[in-house]
Amino acid sequence: MNFARNLVSGIRAVFEKEQHSREMDEELQGFLDASTAEKMRRGMTYEDALRAARVEMGSMETVKHKVAAAGWESTAEGIWQDIRYGVRSLAKSPGFTIVAVLSLALGIGANTAIFTLINDLMLKSLPVHDPQLLVRFGDEGGACSCDGIGPGPLDIFTYDFYQRIEKENPFQGIAAYGSFSTPVSVRQAPSTGGMATQATSHLVSGNFFSVMGIEPVLGRAFSPSDTEVTGRNPVAVISYRYWQQALAADPNVLGRTIAINGTLFTIIGVMPAGFDGVDMTSESTDMWLPVTMQPQVMQQPSLLEPHGLFWMHLMARRKPDTDMKQAQAWVTSQLQQFMTDRAGAKLDDHRRKQIQGMYVELLPGERGISGMREAVTVPLRVLMGVVALVLLIACANLANFLLARAATREREISTRLALGSSRARIVRQILTEALLLSLTGGALGLVLAFWGTQALIHFVAHGTIHTALSAIPDLHVLGFTLGVSLLTGILFGIAPALRVSRIDANPAQNASARTSAGEGGRSSRLLPKILVTAQVVISLVLLVGTGLFLRTLLNLERQDFGFNQQNLLLMVFNPKFAGYKAEQLNALYETMLARMDALPGVRSATVSGAPPVSGGSWNSPIFFPGHTPGPDEDTTTLLNRVGPNYFETLGIPLLRGRTIGAQDTATSLKMAVMNQSAADYFFPHGDAIGKTFTVADPAVKGTFQIAGIVRDAKYNGPREKPQRMTYLAVTQLTENDQYAYWLHLQTVGDPTKIISEARRALAEIDPNLPILQVMTIREQIDHRMDNERLVSQLCSFFSLLALSLVCIGLYGVMTYNVLRRTNEIGIRLALGAQTGRVLWMVLRESLLLLAIGVALGIPATLAITHVLQSALFGLKPSDPLTLIGAVVVIATVMLLAAYFPARRATKVDPMVALRYE
């Protein structure tokens, strides 16, 4: 009672001061008029009288402002009182508070973790000067192409095109960089022959850092003079992380010489922390090297000559007043003129029309580029929707709990109303408690989100140790968490607050505990049921979505990949790092395969440029003698370099002819094998064996004869449709194309058991030959399904969490209903009602809510899951088995949650119930 009196007194004091402030406004104006009139009667002019009256009024205004300030201070004190009272009130119910905070922490933390990754990949700007001025030349998703480019947008360019437009352009500057990173071997003490380590390098133009708007923390960046002459300036700029970790933060690092792929480079600068270039990939860049050092860095023929490969991305820094439409038109015209000049004498009407259809789209570059961005955008959006639904379920749960809690506080609230407290103050108190819960949950959720984001980054970056992604929250993430916390608090606090605002003070004063908890308007009894029904609908959507993703993952894993998925070990090696030249490779392969074949437990061994389901193959048009391709005829095929016994080792069935074997040497007729899709496409009449072709890629020299046809397999990913593939004998290729990087071992038993023996055998062949990675074929396949696995696993976790919340919520609602109807149940039992009938009476309400939820949830689920069609594999969004399974699961959970309160109702002692208040 003392609390209520003090509370009411404080509220009345605030209202009285506010009323007094309004009255003073009227008094001041009245005083001004009266004082002016009085002074005019004394003979003063109107102007002098008004001036004197205003001087006198100044002291009264000062008093008024002091009173107003006191009113604001009192309001702030009232809010502080609400917070302190809310903390004490929540502390008195530790069980409820802990459950509420943990539920919110999981929901808000999950949303924050997903948003942090979205922020890293899609929202965060590059840490450079004025990143909003950066412009990308297209999507920059291409990797490399020799030519054959048709109409449409172009996002990958040749080095000579960059040189052509870099000198005169409407921008502040245009920079070029390689469309792919290059792994390199680094020896930090080249004079002593120190141990080689692997690093990730990026080839960039001389003005790259100036166009980006980034200055080094040590030394200098590249300048245009560093890239004037090919091969002349072997200098390097390293990342801050590489300087710290690989070079021990050596303060004398400038001028230090390191050997990169056998060529001596001098370190001239260190970039600031946090700058990893413009390519937000799963692996951060260790060093940047001049593009004119490409032959030495990549250890292959120059890509810088005129009419070279398309392998460079471009980015510009626009002027603040640049007209982007005019700039885009200028770039497009330059491209079309360049492609016309490149065609030369081969330019015909068809090619001219193709060139006229080419264009460059200028896009914002402030967030850089990312190959990961496109790959994980859909999974992240799906997961963001899932965690939002989980948070909605948590909000519905807490709203139900707070409604029940508010019902037990009706006597307290009605007392406060009777003593003069305003309904607005009571509503503010309830919302304050809700916001205390949500903000506490949000703070804890931020901690959980940090750990969750680290796990997500490890997953999407495929375990890469050094990545440009960060789990540390920035202002965007903190603002998002605060906004979600406030919205969540209002969302689950508004219903109890509105109910409290409708409490009638007089009846509640005389109400017993039973009637206080049990009576009330129809809306007060209906709202908890609506919230439970909404939870059923949302849970059904989550369960069906989870079931679809799990079955998609299962379908992907169980499909026929076209090769042996068991007993196959893959080892990645790089002969370039050991200094092998192209002419030495065949002897190395022969020695390696003979040594591997001799290992106990190895059935066969082979090498290749790329393994299955890796996306490591390249493509090129091929040409057949006597056949002139039509204007729009597609003659491209995927290409892979393979060693002897490749198809036997991988278990790819031979359909016709023969495979590549030991007889296919550097001096024999060049042989190739096509898969069934390529043979059927190029030779629909089935006469592919013995036919010859040449490859448009200028690096692949000579004429190849088709020796055999093999079955189709998966080359790029588990979802791909049949692709045209042509296998070339690696022993018959030249220069860079003769390098194979993957060793395949077919084993008798578990392939992991021979890893140590295989490593030892390779070390005996050449201790300098680096083994960069070892995995089984199953791990390789699983790696290509990481996104599907991420979505299915997290959806499963959040669905279980949602079911748990629904179970807790329904249990709480049913327990409250039993409490509310204790007196009624006692009377029924006293009058002879059977326990089974009482049990059914209580369960019937839950079954009704379940039926309504399922009836509403099925169409809602079908509508929502329809947008997931592109993410599914081997089934439809309306899959009946998944839908039935989800209904059975949620029905089981709800019945179990409702059974125990219902069973408790049947054990009520009638005499105790009749006396119950």
Salt bridges, closest charged atoms under 4 A:
ASP25 OD1 - LYS64 NZ 3.22
GLU38 OE1 - ARG41 NH2 2.37
GLU38 OE2 - ARG42 NE 3.46
ASP48 OD1 - ARG51 NH1 2.91
GLU56 OE2 - LYS39 NZ 3.06
ASP82 OD1 - ARG425 NH2 3.01
ASP82 OD2 - ARG428 NE 2.73
ASP120 OD1 - LYS124 NZ 2.73
ASP130 OD2 - HIS129 NE2 3.02
ASP147 OD2 - ARG342 NE 2.95
ASP147 OD1 - ARG351 NH2 3.91
ASP226 OD2 - ARG220 NH1 2.89
GLU228 OE1 - ARG232 NH2 3.67
ASP250 OD2 - ARG256 NH1 3.34
ASP286 OD1 - ARG241 NH2 1.95
ASP341 OD2 - ARG164 NH2 2.92
ASP349 OD1 - ARG352 NH1 2.87
GLU410 OE2 - ARG499 NH2 3.37
GLU412 OE1 - ARG409 NE 3.39
GLU412 OE2 - ARG416 NH1 3.74
GLU433 OE1 - ARG405 NH1 3.25
GLU433 OE1 - ARG409 NH1 2.93
ASP474 OD2 - HIS476 ND1 3.79
GLU557 OE2 - ARG789 NH2 2.90
ASP560 OD2 - ARG711 NH2 2.09
ASP632 OD1 - HIS350 NE2 3.72
GLU633 OE2 - HIS627 NE2 3.10
ASP634 OD2 - ARG724 NH2 2.89
ASP664 OD1 - ARG658 NH2 2.91
ASP687 OD2 - LYS691 NZ 3.89
GLU735 OE1 - LYS701 NZ 3.52
ASP737 OD1 - ARG641 NH2 3.13
GLU764 OE1 - ARG595 NH2 2.94
ASP782 OD1 - ARG778 NH2 3.47
ASP782 OD1 - ARG789 NH2 3.42
ASP786 OD2 - HIS462 ND1 2.78
ASP786 OD2 - HIS783 ND1 3.45
GLU788 OE2 - ARG719 NE 2.71
GLU824 OE2 - ARG821 NH2 3.01
GLU824 OE2 - ARG828 NE 3.10
GLU845 OE2 - LYS529 NZ 3.57
ASP879 OD2 - ARG551 NH1 2.24
